[in-house]
Every structure is written in structure tokens, then in C-alpha cells.
Amino acid sequence: MTAPTNEICISVNGEATTIASQSSIADLAQQLDLPLRGVAIALNGEIVARSAWGTTLLESRSKVEVVSIAAGG
């Protein structure tokens, strides 16, 4: 799949997704409508601190894993 030059193709939980180039993890979280709490995001196998979401840019072919954290008993 080839994305136009103003978009990049990334993998989110194993599924191909397109997003605007120069997007951050925070932009992706907003696009995916993720909750503000209880979510962790890994970029290329490394957990990204929530404080760095706004400054961590995604690149073409980035592999993103979104994990929901659920309380259990």
C-alpha cells in the first residue's frame, strides 16, 4: 500500500494505518479516539512515556502497539 506524500503508512496493533506525515503519538492517540487514562503506547517495541507523546514523531513503517490497561481482581 502506497500512501500519498502528505501521509505515511504505519502499523497499529498489526494493522496498516495511514496518518498525516509529521504526526506525533499524541496525534495518533487523538485520531484513534483513545481514552486519556489506562492506555500505554509502544513505538517499535519501546514504551513511550505519556509526557513524550506530543514530541515523539511517527515515521513511515513505524510499528505502534496500543495496550489498554484494565484493573482486575
N, C-alpha and C positions, 0 to 999 in steps of 0.2 A: 504494500500500500504506500503510495507516494503522497505526501502532504504538500499543499502549496507552500511557497517560501515564507509566508507570514504565519504558518503553523508548523508545529513539529509533531512527530508521532512518538508516543511513549507507551509503555506498558503499565497498566494499573491492575494489580492483582491478576496478572497474566493475560489481560485483555488489551488489545490495541486501542489507544485513545489518542485523539488529536487535541492539541491545545495551542493557544497563541504562542509564538516564539517570544522569548524573554519573560515567560511566566515563572512565577515563584511557586513554591509548595503551598503558600497561603492562597495564591490564585487558584491552584488546583483544588484545594480543600473547599473553597467557595464554589467553584464550578460543580463539584460533586455534592454540594449541599451537606457537608459533614457537620456533625454536632460540634459545639465548642469544647466539650469535655468528653473524656473517655475514648479518645482516638490517638493512636500513635502512627507515625508515618516513617517508613524506611525508604531510603533512596539508595539504590544499588547495593542493598544489603546492610546499610548502616542506618540506625535510628537517627532521625534529625530532631534536635531539641525544638520544642514549640517556639522558643524565643528566636530561633533561626529560620523559621518558615518563610518569613517575609523577605529575607535576603538570600535564600538558597534557590538559585535559578535551575530550572529543568533544562536538560539538553535533549536533542534528538536521541532516541533509543534509550532514554533513562528507564530504569525499572523501579517502579514505585509499588510498595506494598502498604495497604491501609489496613490497620488492625484495630478493631473495636475492643475496648476493654470493658468487660462485664463483671460486676460484683457477683459473687456466688457464695454458696454456703455448703 
